[in-house]
Amino acid sequence: MKIMIVDDNKRMREVIKSLLSSSKNKIVECTDGSEAVREFGQSRPDWVVMDIGMKELDGISAVREICSAFPKAKIVILTDYGDPFFRREAQEAGACGFVLKENLHDVISIINH
């Protein structure tokens, strides 16, 4: 399975990568939403794990752009923003999952479901 990790924090990408790394998974890393939008078309990952708060293009906008071009894209938002507003925005943009970083292991069950 190919998984794209999108987070502007290198340490957080490393934590997510170590959680999702296995001999079956190929990991692609992006540092912001614009890079993820560009890379998605080339990499065609099975899953994307995306942060919301990033400098160049935020995660919600990136989800919207990716899902507009690739309606079957499977994207999980992984964030510190627990406000229901962000959950609703992510869902409306096309994300199929929303996980708080404090519950990081929940990403595994979503991806493997």
N, C-alpha and C positions, 0 to 999 in steps of 0.2 A: 504494500500500500504506500502511496506517495502522500506525504503530509507537508503542508506549507505552514511554517510558524512565522507570524508577523507581529513583531514587538520592537519598539525602539530601544529597549533596555537589553543590552547584550547578556547580562547575567540572567535575566528572566528567560531569554531565548534558550540559554544553556540548560536551565532547570527544566523547561518544557521538553527540550530535545532529549535530555537524559531520561525523562519520564516516558517518552514515546518511542525512544530508540529500541529497535530490535532488529534481528536479521531479516525480518519481513518488511520493515518500514524503511523507506528512503525519505530523508528529511531535506526540505528546501527552506532556507531562511531568508526573510525580508526584513528590512529595518523600518519601513513605513508603508502606509496605505498605497501611495503611488507606485512604489516598487512592486507591491503585491498585485496591483491591477495589471501592470506590464508583464510581470512574471507568470501570472495565472494562465494567460493564453499560450505561453510557451511550455510551461511545465505540466499543465492540466492535472493538478493534484486531486487525489480522491477526497481529501479533507483539508480545510484551512482552519487554523487556530489563530484568531486575530484579536489583538488588543484594541481598545477604543482610543485612548489618548496618545496620539502620535503627532509629530510636528507638521510634516508636509501635507498629509491627507489623513484625516481621522478614520478610525475603523468602520464607523457606521457608513460614512460616504464611500469607503472602499468596498464594503459589502454591497451597497446599492449599485455601484458601477460593475462589479464582477457579476452579480446576479442578473443585471440587466443584459449583459453580453452572454452570460452562461447560466440560464435559468435553473439548470440542474446542479449547480455548484453547492457543495455542502460546507457551510461555514459555521464554526462555533466561536462566539465571542468569549474571550477570557479577559476579565477586567477587575479592577478594584472598585468600579462604580456600581454600587448596589441599588441605586435609585431606580424605582419602577419606570421612570421616564426613559432611561437608557435601555432597559429590557424591551419596552414597547417599540422604541425606535429601531433597535436591532432586529426585532421580529418583522416589523414593517419593511425594513430594508432587504430582508430575505434570509437572515441568519436562521439556522435550524437549531441552534443551541445557545445558551447564555449561562456562563459559569463564572462565579467570583474566584479570584486568584487564591483566596483562602481555602477553596474547595477544589483545588487543581486536579486531584485524582478523579473527579467526576468527568473530566474530559475523556479519560480512557473508556468509561462505560458508554459515553455517547458515541465515540468513534467505533467501538467494537459492537455496538448494538445492531 
